[in-house]
Amino acid sequence: MDATARHEMIAVPPGKVTLSDRRTQRSWAVGLAPYELAAFPVTQARYVEVTGRRPSSAQGDRLPVEGVSWLDAVRFCNALSQREGLTPAYRLHAEAEGVEWDASADGYRLPTEAEWEHACRAGTAGARYGPLDEIAWHRGNSQERIHDVGGKQPNAWGLYDMLGNVWEWCWDIYDAEVYDTYRVLRGGGWFDEHWSCRASVRRRSHPTFRIDDVGFRVARFIH
């Protein structure tokens, strides 16, 4: 797999997804316009190319970048947009967590969790888009370490590592009333048991926290 392939954006068709939260027993439907999502999580090589930084605890150009906060991911999206002559999607304020999303911008951004789950499912309705060991690095097969992107089978839409390897930051606040500014994580990681590597599982973290099993992938509206 060459560097160009790792930066490929996949066109995701419009659709509707029903999200659910086991903690609150709540479910809600979201309609989605078409958008693009990166075929792979952002790699360490891509992250250092755009930011000049190597924050990850495990080192390797083809490994997913990890140890990046939600705010780091937002800043990366803006830097990548500027690098490619696109309009940045985010406006950052002086206070640590003040970020506004300009939905009219053509630049890169984090997917919403509805976009993430719709893309992960790729038209399937079950817990996973394929047999877990064939599509994901999880605690049962990862030797408790992170792996290069693209080492497992993609889903039907050509998206790799949607489950396992690293959790992925999404744009959304998890539950403002209970967890304030905590943001949504999706997908499960290399240290997670099989039950966490499912299309519907939601996790949360503070937008400034940097964790060794959390990375991200970028999205864009189709303009």
N, C-alpha and C positions, 0 to 999 in steps of 0.2 A: 504494500500500500504506500503510495507516494504522498508527499506533503500536500499536493494539490487536492487529492481525494479527501484528505482529512479536513479540508476547509469547505467541503461541498455543502451547499444549501439544498434542502429537499422541499419541493412544493407540496404543501399539505392541503388536501381538499377541504372545503367547508363542511360543516356538520354540526351535530348536537351531542353533548356529553352530559351525563348525570354524575355529578360529584357526590361523595358521601363522606361523612366523618363518624367514625365508630365511637368516639368519646361523647359526642352530643347526640348521636343517633339521628343526625340531620342529613337530608339529601336535597340537592338542588340542580336544576337543569340549566345548561348554558349553551346558547347558540353561537357558532363561530363562523366568521368569514375566512376565506383562504389566507394562508400565510406561509412563510418559509421557516424551516427549522434546520439547524445544523445537523448533518448526518452523524457527527461525533461530538462528544464533549470536547471543550477547549483543551488542547494539549499543552504540555509545558513548553514545547518549542514555540507554539503560537503565542503563548502568554508572554514569554520573554521577548519575542520579536516585536510585540506591540507595546509592552510596558517597560521592558528592560529589567524585569524582576523575576526571580526564581523562588517563590515562597514555599514550595512543596517540601515535605519531609523526605519522601522518596524521590530520587532523581532519575530522570529519563525523558528524552525529548518526546517520545510517543506515549508516555503515561499521561493520563488526565491531570491537569493542574488541580491541586487540592491545597488546603490551608489558605483558601481565599474566602473572605467574608462576602456577604451580600453586597456591601458597598464597594468592595474591590471589583466584584463582577459588574456592577453598574458602571464604574469608572472604565473598566475594560471595554464595555460596549461603546461608550462614548469615544474612547481613544481609537477603536477600530473603525467607527463611523468616520471620524475626522481623517484617518489614514486613507480611507477609500473615497473621500470627497462627498460623503453623505451627511445629512443633517442629524446631529446627535439627538437621541430620543429622550435624554434625561437632563433636567436642570437640577443641579445640586446646590443646596443652601449651606450657609456657614455652620449651622447646627448639624451635628453628626448624622442624624437620620432624616434630614429634610430633603426629600427627592421628589420632584414632579416629573411625570411622564407626559411627554408631548406625543399624543397618539397620531398626529398628522405627520410626524417626522418619518423620513425614509431610512433612517439609520438602524443599527443593530440594537437589540434590547433583550431582556430576559423574557422567556415565554410566561404567559399566565399559567396558573395550574390547570385550568380547563384546556388550554392549548396543549400543555404537556401531556395530559392524560389522553386526549383525543389522538395525539400523534403516537403515543406509546401503544395504544390499543390497535391502531391501524385497521379499524374495521372489525376487530374481534370483540367478543363480549365476556370472555372468561377472565380469570385472575391474571393470566399472562398470555403473551402473543405466541408462545411456543414452549417446548419442554425446557425447564429452567436451566439445566446444565448445558444445554445447547445455545442458550441466548444470553447467559449472565454469569459473571464472576460473583460468587457469594461465599459465605463462610464454609460451605460444604465442599467447594472445589478450588478456592483461591489460594490455598496454602497461607491464608491470613495475610495476604499482601495485595497491593494494587497491581493491575496489569495494563499493558498497552491497549489503546483504544482499537476497536475493530477486530478483536480476537475471537469474538463469538458471532453467531449468525444474526443478521439484521432482521427487523420485522418486515412485513409485506410492503411497506413504503420506503424501505432502504435506510432506516434509522438504526444505528448500532448503539449498544450499551444503554438502552433506555432503562433497563433493569440491571441492577448490580453495578459493580466496579466503584462508582462514586454516586452519592446522592447529588441531586441537582437543585440549585436555587431556582425558585420561581419568583415572579414579581409580587404575588399576593401577600397581604397580611394574613396570618393564620387565624387569629381570633382576637380582634382588637379589645373586646370587653374583658377578656381573661388574661391574654398574653401581651397586650399593648402592641409594640411594634414588631414583634417576632414575625419572621417571614416563613413561607412554606418551602419545604424540601420534599422532593419526590424521587422515587425510583429504587431505593435501597442501595447498599454498598458492599464492598468486598468483605466486610467483617460482620455482615448481617445474616441471621438465620433465614431460611427459605421463606418464612411467612411475611417477612418485611419486604421481599422482592416481588411486589404485586403492583399492578397498574393503579390500584385505588388507594394505596397506603399514603398517608400524610404524616410528615414529621415537621418539626418547627425548630428554629434557632434564631437567636438575636442577630440583627443585621451586621453587627460588628465582630461576631465570633468567627474565628478561623479554626477549622476542624479538619483532621487528616483523612476523612472519608467523604468530604463535601467538595464538589466542583460545580460546573455549570456548562450549559450550551447556549448558543445565541439564536435569536429569532429575528424575523423582520416581517413587516406587513408587505404584501405584494402590491406595488404601486404601478 
